[in-house]
C-alpha cells in the first residue's frame, strides 16, 4: 500500500442471528478507523452458509449499525462501485476464482462423499489424530477413478505439504507464525457451487480493494489459509489486525450469563447509543489507559490501530450502566424530555395505565431536572418508577408502601391531617416555601423530619424512593398534592 492510498475497511457479518456486542465492536473499530483516516467503511454480508442463515438477521445488522450511528459508505441499501455487497449475489466471481485455481494446479476437485469423510473422521478419532481431510482426491489417479463414478464434488485447496512457516504480520500482535503442515486441504467451493468463507472472503476483499482487515481474534487461525489463497490467486495482500477477545468479568467467553449479548437488547434495556459507542470503543482500545468518557468525535479524532491491545477486554455491565448514567446527565433538557416521553408513553400503553393527561414533552420539562441525576437507563419500567406518579390521577398504591414508615397508623393519620392543614393555607407552593412550612411542622408534631418527610413522600408519590420531595410537590401543584394527602388519610383508616 502506498502512503496516498485511501483506507478501505469492511465489516463482514454473517446473518446468522442478531449481532452480538463483540461483533459490533468489530464494526465500530472499522468505522472509527475509516472516519479517522478519511477512508471508506464497507458493509458486506457474508451469507454463503445458507444452513446457518437466520430470518431477520440482516435487518438486525442494519438496525444495530444505524442505532449506533455507524453509517456505511458502501453496502446493502446504499450501493457502491463494487456492488453487490451480499455474497450470495456474487457467486460467479467465486466460481471463477475456484476454476482458475484448479486450472493453475492450486486446487483440485474432490469426490469424497460425506459418508466417506465421516468414516475418515472416526478413524482419526480412534487413532487420536486431529481431524483433517486425508487428501485422497489429491492423487490424480484416484481422483480420475472417482470422477468416472460421478456424484457431487467440491473444490479443495492444494495446501503445500512442506515449506517455510507462514507468518501473519499482524498489526496488533506483530508476527504470528503457522506451520503449513498443520493446515489441511480446505474446501473452497461446496458442492452446490457456494464458496466457503475462506474463498469468498479473500475474493471479495480483493475485488472491493480492502486495505486493512480488522477482525476478531477468532479469525486469526484462518489467516494463513487466506495468505496462501492471496498468493495463489496473485492478489495483493491487505494488512491484518486481529482484535482482542471480549470476556466476561469472570474471564470466561462472553455469554448470556454475563447479561444480554445481542446489541439490540441493550437498546431495549434503555442504554443510549452514545454510551454504547463509548463503552464498546474501550473494549480493546484506549486513549491513554485512564480516560473513560470520550464522545464519538473524540473517538474518531484519536482512534489508532497502535493503541489496540493484545490482551482480552473485559465486558463489565456495571461500567456500561455507569457510563450510561454519565451520558444521561450530559443530555440537554429538551432531549431528555423527549426521551422520557417516549419511554413513558411506551410503558403506559403496554400496561394500559390511565393517565391524568396526555404525556407530552411540555408536560415533562419540569420533571426532567428532578430525575436526570437519578436515572441509570431509559428502560421504560425504570423511567416509569421514577416519573409515573406525576402522570397518573392518583398514584396506584394501597397500604403497602406505608409499612416502610416507622409511624403507627394512628400517628400517620394525625401527621397527614396536620400536613394538609399546613399546606391548605400556603399561597406560595414553591419548593422553598414548602420546606419552610414542613420543617417547623415536624418539630411541632414532635417527629423526626426524616420520618415526616418519608410519610409525605409515600403519600404523594406512592414510593419512598422518589425525586427530591419539595420539588416534586411543587411540580405536582397544590391541588394534586392535597388530593393525594387526603387519599392517604383515608387509607390510614
Ligand atoms: N463473516 C465473518 C464473520 O461473521 C467475517 C470474518 C472476517 O471479517 O473475515 O465474522
Boltz pocket constraint, residues with backbone or C-beta under 6 A from the ligand:
constraints:
  - pocket:
      binder: B
      contacts: [[A, 10], [A, 12], [A, 13], [A, 14], [A, 46], [A, 201], [A, 214], [A, 215], [A, 216], [A, 219]]
      max_distance: 6.0
